[in-house]
Amino acid sequence: MNRTLFCCLSLLLPLSASATSPVRGGGNLGVGLGGGLGVSGVSGKYYLADGHAVQAIVGGWTSSAGGGFAVGADYLLEMPILTSEDPFDIGWNLGAGASVGAGDVVDFAAVSGIVGVEFNFTPVPIDLVFEYRPGMFLSPVVEVDPVGFSAHVRYYFNAQ
């Protein structure tokens, strides 16, 4: 399975050379809410130059073993816009992320891959993002999670 994942990612990397940041009418910094498997809470995304972005979530996590405070950070390659129609553009991204959480009963650390679909609304600077996030918990036990999802909604403004 690791070889298959490596091969798929190596085939997708040449696409990143043509990646461009989507046109953001509101700016390059988005703040809102996000979550899914792992961390849920306040979501932020910052567009870097040349089709690269970072996003983070600060909040909490819950599982059958407990819950607590958690932080997650992702590095994203923004791919070319798939289509542009009123009232939104549809874009997509690829990336990787890591998250850590601390709780009363158990702590966790995890890594994940990311494939996201973005609905970037053009009348207002808001995006709605759905992500497929296969991952691997590194602690408290090593466990592969091939089916993970997350979502974000954010409002954008300029941050210099």
N, CA and C of each residue as an Amber inpcrd file, in Angstrom:
protein
   480
   0.8190000  -1.1880000   0.0000000   0.0000000   0.0000000   0.0000000
   0.8650000   1.2550000   0.0000000   1.9970000   1.2480000   0.7420000
   2.8690000   2.4070000   0.7730000   3.4510000   2.7120000  -0.5950000
   3.7990000   1.6770000  -1.3510000   4.3260000   1.8990000  -2.7030000
   3.2630000   2.5020000  -3.6030000   2.0250000   2.0270000  -3.4730000
   0.9390000   2.5720000  -4.2900000   0.7290000   4.0400000  -3.9800000
   0.7010000   4.4070000  -2.6980000   0.5340000   5.7900000  -2.2950000
   1.6920000   6.6380000  -2.8120000   2.9080000   6.1570000  -2.6710000
   4.0780000   6.8860000  -3.1530000   3.9940000   7.1060000  -4.6660000
   3.6150000   6.0810000  -5.4100000   3.5030000   6.2030000  -6.8710000
   2.4440000   7.2190000  -7.2630000   1.2940000   7.1870000  -6.5850000
   0.2260000   8.1390000  -6.9020000   0.6680000   9.5730000  -6.6260000
   1.3120000   9.8020000  -5.4870000   1.7750000  11.1450000  -5.1570000
   2.8520000  11.6230000  -6.1200000   3.7530000  10.7320000  -6.5370000
   4.8090000  11.1430000  -7.4580000   4.2380000  11.4920000  -8.8340000
   3.1320000  10.8750000  -9.2140000   2.4890000  11.2250000 -10.4760000
   1.7920000  12.5730000 -10.3930000   1.3210000  12.9550000  -9.2000000
   0.6070000  14.2080000  -9.0410000   1.5330000  15.4060000  -8.8510000
   2.7550000  15.1990000  -8.4150000   3.6610000  16.3090000  -8.1660000
   3.9300000  17.1820000  -9.3900000   4.0530000  16.6320000 -10.6110000
   4.2510000  17.5260000 -11.7540000   3.1000000  18.5100000 -11.9510000
   1.9070000  18.1510000 -11.4950000   0.7880000  19.0780000 -11.6060000
   1.0160000  20.3270000 -10.7760000   1.7750000  20.2060000  -9.6870000
   1.9870000  21.3490000  -8.8120000   2.7930000  22.4500000  -9.5070000
   3.5410000  22.1180000 -10.5220000   4.3130000  23.1310000 -11.2350000
   3.3980000  24.1380000 -11.9180000   2.1840000  23.7130000 -12.2980000
   1.2650000  24.6270000 -12.9560000   0.2270000  25.1780000 -11.9920000
   0.3830000  24.9080000 -10.7070000  -0.5980000  25.3690000  -9.7360000
  -0.5190000  26.8750000  -9.5840000  -1.6700000  27.5030000  -9.4730000
  -1.7440000  28.9300000  -9.2200000  -2.7610000  29.1770000  -8.1240000
  -2.5270000  30.2120000  -7.3390000  -3.4710000  30.5330000  -6.2830000
  -4.7640000  31.0280000  -6.9030000  -5.8980000  30.5980000  -6.3430000
  -7.1520000  31.1020000  -6.8510000  -7.2590000  32.6050000  -6.6020000
  -8.0230000  33.2810000  -7.4340000  -8.2480000  34.6990000  -7.2480000
  -9.1390000  34.8690000  -6.0280000  -8.6630000  35.5640000  -5.0520000
  -9.4110000  35.7760000  -3.8150000  -9.8520000  37.2230000  -3.7970000
 -11.1170000  37.4610000  -4.0200000 -11.6290000  38.8170000  -3.9930000
 -11.4570000  39.4840000  -2.6410000 -11.5370000  38.7060000  -1.5640000
 -11.4660000  39.2740000  -0.2270000 -10.0750000  39.3680000   0.3390000
  -9.1280000  38.5800000  -0.1630000  -7.7820000  38.6500000   0.3650000
  -7.1130000  37.2990000   0.4610000  -6.0010000  37.2730000   1.1830000
  -5.1670000  36.0770000   1.2370000  -5.2340000  35.3340000   2.5780000
  -6.0290000  35.8070000   3.5320000  -6.1570000  35.1520000   4.8320000
  -7.6260000  34.8720000   5.1220000  -7.9310000  33.6110000   5.3610000
  -9.2960000  33.2240000   5.6890000  -9.3850000  32.6930000   7.1040000
 -10.4440000  33.0810000   7.8120000 -10.6750000  32.6290000   9.1780000
 -12.1160000  32.1640000   9.2860000 -12.3190000  31.0290000   9.9450000
 -13.6700000  30.5070000  10.1020000 -13.6860000  29.2940000  10.9990000
 -14.5380000  28.3340000  10.6570000 -14.6810000  27.1010000  11.4200000
 -14.3410000  25.9100000  10.5450000 -13.7810000  24.8780000  11.1600000
 -13.4450000  23.6770000  10.4030000 -13.3390000  22.4830000  11.3190000
 -13.3530000  21.3280000  10.7100000 -13.1850000  20.1290000  11.5160000
 -13.5560000  18.8780000  10.7760000 -13.4290000  17.7970000  11.4660000
 -13.7000000  16.4840000  10.9180000 -13.1050000  15.4590000  11.8470000
 -12.5100000  14.4340000  11.2980000 -11.8250000  13.4510000  12.1360000
 -10.5270000  14.0720000  12.6250000 -10.3140000  14.0750000  13.8930000
  -9.1340000  14.7050000  14.4700000  -9.5260000  16.0020000  15.1340000
  -9.0800000  17.1320000  14.5990000  -9.2600000  18.4310000  15.2260000
 -10.4890000  19.1460000  14.6670000 -11.2570000  19.7810000  15.5470000
 -12.3830000  20.6310000  15.1480000 -12.3070000  21.9300000  15.9310000
 -12.5140000  23.0610000  15.2440000 -12.4600000  24.3490000  15.9280000
 -12.3000000  25.5010000  14.9720000 -11.4800000  26.4720000  15.3470000
 -11.2270000  27.6580000  14.5380000 -10.2500000  27.2850000  13.4310000
 -10.6370000  27.5990000  12.1900000  -9.8410000  27.2570000  11.0140000
  -9.2750000  28.5230000  10.3880000  -8.0200000  28.4530000   9.9580000
  -7.3970000  29.5610000   9.2550000  -6.6400000  29.0470000   8.0440000
  -6.6200000  29.8610000   6.9870000  -5.8660000  29.4950000   5.7780000
  -5.1770000  30.7470000   5.2610000  -3.8810000  30.6100000   4.9480000
  -3.0920000  31.7220000   4.4330000  -2.4990000  31.3140000   3.0950000
  -2.7930000  32.1100000   2.0510000  -2.2570000  31.8460000   0.7140000
  -0.8580000  32.4410000   0.5900000   0.0870000  31.5770000   0.2710000
   1.4490000  31.9950000  -0.0030000   1.5700000  32.2720000  -1.4960000
   2.7130000  32.6940000  -1.9550000   2.9300000  32.9470000  -3.3800000
   2.9730000  31.6410000  -4.1670000   2.6720000  31.7210000  -5.4410000
   2.8480000  30.6310000  -6.3960000   2.0610000  29.3540000  -6.0840000
   0.7990000  29.4950000  -5.6920000  -0.0580000  28.3270000  -5.5430000
   0.1780000  27.4820000  -4.3210000   0.7300000  28.0470000  -3.2830000
   0.9690000  27.3160000  -2.0470000   0.1730000  27.9720000  -0.9260000
  -0.3000000  27.1630000   0.0090000  -1.0460000  27.7060000   1.1430000
  -0.7760000  26.8590000   2.3760000  -0.9950000  27.4520000   3.5270000
  -0.9590000  26.7300000   4.7900000  -2.3050000  26.9370000   5.4620000
  -2.7760000  25.8890000   6.1250000  -3.9990000  26.0340000   6.9010000
  -3.7830000  25.3940000   8.2620000  -4.5390000  25.8780000   9.2320000
  -4.4000000  25.3630000  10.5930000  -5.7670000  25.3440000  11.2610000
  -5.9020000  24.4380000  12.2220000  -7.1020000  24.3690000  13.0470000
  -6.6540000  24.2910000  14.5020000  -7.2820000  25.0910000  15.3360000
  -7.0460000  25.0660000  16.7740000  -8.3890000  24.8090000  17.4290000
  -8.4500000  23.7900000  18.2710000  -9.7200000  23.4830000  18.9100000
  -9.6450000  22.2470000  19.7700000 -10.5980000  21.3700000  19.5790000
 -10.6670000  20.1750000  20.3980000 -10.7960000  18.9190000  19.5750000
 -10.7570000  17.7960000  20.2520000 -10.9330000  16.4970000  19.6080000
 -11.6740000  15.5930000  20.5740000 -12.4120000  14.6600000  20.0080000
 -13.1130000  13.6670000  20.8160000 -12.9920000  12.3110000  20.1450000
 -12.9760000  11.2840000  20.9530000 -12.9680000   9.9110000  20.4640000
 -13.5550000   9.0350000  21.5640000 -13.6400000   7.7590000  21.2980000
 -14.1480000   6.8350000  22.3080000 -13.2080000   6.7520000  23.5130000
 -11.9290000   7.1500000  23.3280000 -10.9470000   7.0960000  24.4130000
 -10.8970000   8.3900000  25.2170000 -11.6240000   9.4160000  24.7840000
 -11.6030000  10.6850000  25.5060000 -11.6030000  11.8560000  24.5610000
 -11.0210000  12.9520000  24.9910000 -10.9670000  14.1570000  24.1870000
 -10.0870000  15.1780000  24.8600000  -9.9600000  16.3440000  24.2410000
  -9.1330000  17.3910000  24.8100000  -8.8180000  18.4670000  23.7990000
  -7.7280000  19.1970000  24.0230000  -7.2670000  20.2810000  23.1670000
  -6.4260000  19.7110000  22.0290000  -6.5490000  20.2890000  20.8220000
  -5.7800000  19.7900000  19.6750000  -5.4370000  20.9230000  18.7220000
  -4.3620000  20.7080000  17.9630000  -3.8950000  21.6430000  16.9470000
  -3.5160000  20.8380000  15.7070000  -3.8850000  21.3450000  14.5380000
  -3.5030000  20.7070000  13.2840000  -2.9770000  21.7380000  12.3060000
  -2.0100000  21.3680000  11.4800000  -1.4590000  22.2570000  10.4650000
  -1.2600000  21.4750000   9.1760000  -1.5530000  22.1270000   8.0440000
  -1.4580000  21.4970000   6.7270000  -0.7020000  22.3970000   5.7670000
   0.0130000  21.7750000   4.8490000   0.6470000  22.4660000   3.7270000
  -0.1000000  22.0290000   2.4740000  -0.5670000  23.0030000   1.6740000
  -1.4050000  22.6940000   0.5160000  -0.8150000  23.2500000  -0.7730000
  -0.9120000  22.4600000  -1.8320000  -0.6240000  22.9210000  -3.1910000
  -1.9640000  23.2510000  -3.8290000  -2.1520000  24.5060000  -4.1780000
  -3.3990000  24.9390000  -4.8100000  -3.3320000  24.6370000  -6.3040000
  -4.2270000  23.8040000  -6.7650000  -4.2400000  23.3790000  -8.1550000
  -5.0940000  24.3380000  -8.9850000  -4.9960000  24.2830000 -10.3180000
  -5.7660000  25.1950000 -11.1680000  -7.2750000  25.0400000 -10.9420000
  -7.9810000  26.1450000 -11.1040000  -9.4400000  26.1750000 -10.9590000
 -10.0570000  25.1800000 -11.9420000 -10.9940000  24.3710000 -11.4480000
 -11.6770000  23.4020000 -12.3100000 -12.7250000  24.0700000 -13.1830000
 -13.5110000  24.9580000 -12.5970000 -14.5330000  25.6800000 -13.3480000
 -14.8550000  26.9800000 -12.6330000 -15.3120000  27.9570000 -13.3940000
 -15.6590000  29.2540000 -12.8370000 -17.0310000  29.6610000 -13.3650000
 -18.0170000  29.5990000 -12.5210000 -19.3870000  29.9770000 -12.8510000
 -19.9510000  30.7830000 -11.6890000 -20.8240000  31.7400000 -11.9830000
 -21.4790000  32.4460000 -10.8860000 -22.3760000  31.4820000 -10.1380000
 -22.3980000  31.4600000  -8.8510000 -21.8020000  32.3970000  -7.9000000
 -20.4900000  31.9290000  -7.2800000 -19.8440000  30.8750000  -7.8200000
 -18.5860000  30.4400000  -7.2090000 -17.6670000  29.7890000  -8.2290000
 -16.3790000  29.7480000  -7.8530000 -15.3670000  28.9940000  -8.5850000
 -15.1750000  27.6750000  -7.8510000 -14.8730000  26.6250000  -8.5970000
 -14.5640000  25.3430000  -7.9690000 -13.0910000  25.0520000  -8.2120000
 -12.3510000  24.9290000  -7.1360000 -10.9330000  24.6320000  -7.1950000
 -10.6310000  23.3780000  -6.4030000  -9.3570000  23.0010000  -6.3960000
  -8.9680000  21.8300000  -5.6160000  -7.5350000  21.9740000  -5.1590000
  -7.1570000  21.1610000  -4.1730000  -5.8090000  21.2130000  -3.6480000
  -5.3490000  19.8360000  -3.2030000  -4.0310000  19.7130000  -3.0790000
  -3.3680000  18.5090000  -2.5570000  -2.4520000  18.9420000  -1.4360000
  -2.2530000  18.0650000  -0.4620000  -1.3330000  18.4490000   0.5910000
  -1.0930000  17.3660000   1.6130000  -0.4400000  17.7810000   2.6830000
  -0.1390000  16.8910000   3.7970000  -0.2540000  17.6920000   5.0800000
  -0.5780000  16.9920000   6.1610000  -0.7430000  17.6880000   7.4210000
  -0.3730000  16.8340000   8.6140000  -0.3220000  17.4820000   9.7580000
  -0.0330000  16.8070000  11.0180000  -0.9060000  17.4260000  12.0950000
  -1.2540000  16.6210000  13.0940000  -2.0360000  17.1390000  14.2120000
  -1.6150000  16.4520000  15.4980000  -1.7910000  17.1770000  16.5870000
  -1.5000000  16.6510000  17.9160000  -2.6240000  17.0730000  18.8490000
  -2.8960000  16.2280000  19.8230000  -3.9280000  16.5330000  20.7970000
  -3.5330000  16.0510000  22.1740000  -3.9660000  16.7750000  23.1870000
  -3.6890000  16.3990000  24.5680000  -5.0070000  16.3660000  25.3240000
  -5.1950000  15.2970000  26.0930000  -6.4260000  15.1540000  26.8520000
  -6.1870000  14.5980000  28.2320000  -7.2630000  14.4610000  28.9960000
  -7.1690000  13.9230000  30.3560000  -6.7950000  12.4510000  30.3640000
  -7.3320000  11.6880000  29.3990000  -7.1360000  10.2380000  29.3860000
  -6.0260000   9.8140000  28.4410000  -5.9980000  10.3880000  27.2450000
  -5.0530000   9.9540000  26.2190000  -4.6320000  11.1490000  25.3600000
  -3.4150000  11.1090000  24.8180000  -2.9040000  12.0980000  23.8700000
  -2.7980000  11.4270000  22.5050000  -2.7400000  12.2370000  21.4340000
  -2.5600000  11.6350000  20.1160000  -1.6590000  12.4930000  19.2470000
  -1.0690000  11.8540000  18.2480000  -0.3130000  12.5150000  17.1850000
  -0.6670000  11.7870000  15.8980000  -0.8790000  12.5410000  14.8160000
  -1.2980000  11.9370000  13.5560000  -0.7520000  12.7230000  12.3750000
  -0.6420000  12.0630000  11.2360000  -0.3020000  12.6910000   9.9560000
  -1.3650000  12.2890000   8.9450000  -1.5350000  13.1050000   7.9110000
  -2.5540000  12.7820000   6.9060000  -2.1860000  13.3680000   5.5560000
  -2.7330000  12.7560000   4.5230000  -2.7000000  13.3100000   3.1800000
  -4.0000000  14.0590000   2.9690000  -4.0340000  14.9630000   1.9960000
  -5.2270000  15.7910000   1.7970000  -5.5120000  15.9480000   0.3120000
  -6.7580000  15.7400000  -0.0610000  -7.2690000  16.1170000  -1.3740000
  -8.5530000  16.8860000  -1.1020000  -8.5700000  18.1680000  -1.4550000
  -9.7090000  19.0180000  -1.1280000 -10.3820000  19.5990000  -2.3500000
 -11.6790000  19.8420000  -2.2210000 -12.4760000  20.5410000  -3.2330000
 -12.9720000  21.8250000  -2.5850000 -12.7500000  22.9570000  -3.2650000
 -13.0720000  24.2690000  -2.7180000 -14.1520000  24.9480000  -3.5470000
 -15.1580000  25.4560000  -2.8720000 -16.1610000  26.3000000  -3.4900000
 -15.8660000  27.7220000  -3.0350000 -15.2460000  28.5150000  -3.9180000
 -14.8550000  29.8870000  -3.6150000 -15.9410000  30.8180000  -4.1320000
 -16.7630000  31.3470000  -3.2170000 -17.8850000  32.1980000  -3.6100000
 -17.3620000  33.5340000  -4.1070000 -17.8760000  33.9950000  -5.2630000
 -17.3820000  35.2340000  -5.8640000 -18.1200000  36.4790000  -5.3860000
 -19.4240000  36.4370000  -5.0590000 -20.0650000  37.6650000  -4.5770000
 -19.5590000  38.1020000  -3.1980000 -19.1600000  37.1410000  -2.3780000
 -18.6380000  37.4230000  -1.0430000 -17.3490000  36.6170000  -0.8580000
 -16.3950000  37.1000000  -0.0700000 -15.1160000  36.3860000   0.0790000
 -15.1960000  35.2240000   1.0820000 -15.9540000  34.2030000   0.7070000
 -16.1430000  33.0280000   1.5610000 -15.8090000  31.7790000   0.7680000
 -15.1670000  30.8000000   1.4190000 -14.9820000  29.4970000   0.7840000
 -15.6160000  28.4140000   1.6430000 -16.0160000  27.3550000   0.9700000
 -16.5460000  26.1540000   1.5990000 -15.7130000  25.0080000   1.0480000
 -15.0330000  24.2620000   1.9290000 -14.0590000  23.2550000   1.5080000
 -14.4230000  21.8980000   2.0960000 -14.3430000  20.8720000   1.2580000
 -14.5240000  19.4870000   1.6910000 -13.2400000  18.7370000   1.3600000
 -12.6940000  17.9980000   2.3360000 -11.4170000  17.3150000   2.1510000
 -11.5110000  15.8370000   2.4780000 -10.8600000  15.0450000   1.6480000
 -10.6360000  13.6340000   1.9340000  -9.2610000  13.5610000   2.5810000
  -9.1680000  12.9590000   3.7890000  -7.9330000  12.9790000   4.5700000
  -7.5640000  11.5930000   5.0830000  -7.0350000  10.7290000   4.2370000
  -6.5330000   9.4680000   4.7860000  -5.3350000   9.7730000   5.6880000
  -5.2440000   9.0540000   6.7910000  -4.1860000   9.3920000   7.7290000
  -3.6510000   8.2100000   8.4960000  -2.7300000   8.5380000   9.3920000
  -2.1250000   7.5270000  10.2460000  -1.9150000   8.1330000  11.6340000
  -2.4760000   7.4790000  12.6300000  -2.2110000   7.8670000  14.0110000
  -0.8510000   7.2930000  14.3970000  -0.0040000   8.1320000  14.9680000
   1.3310000   7.7180000  15.3780000   1.3860000   7.4160000  16.8710000
   0.4170000   7.9480000  17.6130000   0.3660000   7.7190000  19.0470000
  -1.0760000   7.9260000  19.5010000  -1.6110000   7.2230000  20.4330000
  -0.9490000   6.3240000  21.3650000  -0.5960000   4.9680000  20.7500000
  -1.2560000   4.5620000  19.6750000  -0.8870000   3.3440000  18.9480000
  -0.8060000   3.7080000  17.4720000   0.0160000   2.9950000  16.7260000
   0.0940000   3.2190000  15.2820000  -1.1090000   2.5570000  14.6330000
  -1.8810000   3.3730000  13.9020000  -3.1090000   2.8820000  13.2910000
  -3.3840000   3.6830000  12.0220000  -3.6500000   2.9920000  10.9240000
  -3.9740000   3.6400000   9.6540000  -5.4700000   3.9180000   9.6100000
  -5.8200000   5.1230000   9.1700000  -7.2150000   5.5290000   9.0110000
  -7.4080000   5.9160000   7.5370000  -7.8030000   4.9540000   6.6750000
  -7.8980000   5.2450000   5.2430000  -9.1060000   6.0980000   4.8600000
 -10.0610000   6.2610000   5.7560000 -11.2700000   7.0230000   5.4370000
 -11.4450000   8.1420000   6.4590000 -10.9310000   9.3060000   6.1290000
 -11.0770000  10.4760000   6.9830000 -11.5390000  11.6560000   6.1470000
 -12.3810000  12.4960000   6.7260000 -12.9170000  13.6510000   6.0120000
 -12.8900000  14.8700000   6.9180000 -12.8690000  16.0480000   6.3110000
 -12.9780000  17.2920000   7.0600000 -13.6620000  18.3280000   6.1820000
 -14.0830000  19.4280000   6.8040000 -14.7400000  20.5190000   6.0870000
 -14.3720000  21.8350000   6.7670000 -14.3910000  22.9120000   5.9870000
 -14.0860000  24.2470000   6.5020000 -15.0100000  25.2500000   5.8330000
 -15.3270000  26.3060000   6.5420000 -15.9620000  27.4870000   5.9550000
 -15.2190000  28.6910000   6.5230000 -14.7560000  29.5890000   5.6130000
 -13.9080000  30.6970000   6.0400000 -14.2660000  31.9830000   5.3010000
 -14.0570000  33.1000000   5.9720000 -14.2210000  34.4390000   5.4100000
 -12.8170000  34.9910000   5.1750000 -12.5720000  35.6230000   4.0020000
 -11.2380000  36.0920000   3.6240000 -11.1020000  37.6020000   3.6920000
  -9.9180000  38.0500000   4.1020000  -9.5490000  39.4500000   4.1030000
  -8.0550000  39.5450000   3.8410000  -7.5640000  40.7650000   3.5730000
  -6.1380000  40.9540000   3.2650000  -5.3090000  41.0110000   4.5340000
  -4.2220000  40.2520000   4.5410000  -3.2300000  40.3030000   5.6210000
  -1.8870000  40.5540000   4.9620000  -1.2820000  41.6440000   5.2730000
  -0.0260000  42.0270000   4.6280000   1.1350000  41.3570000   5.2250000
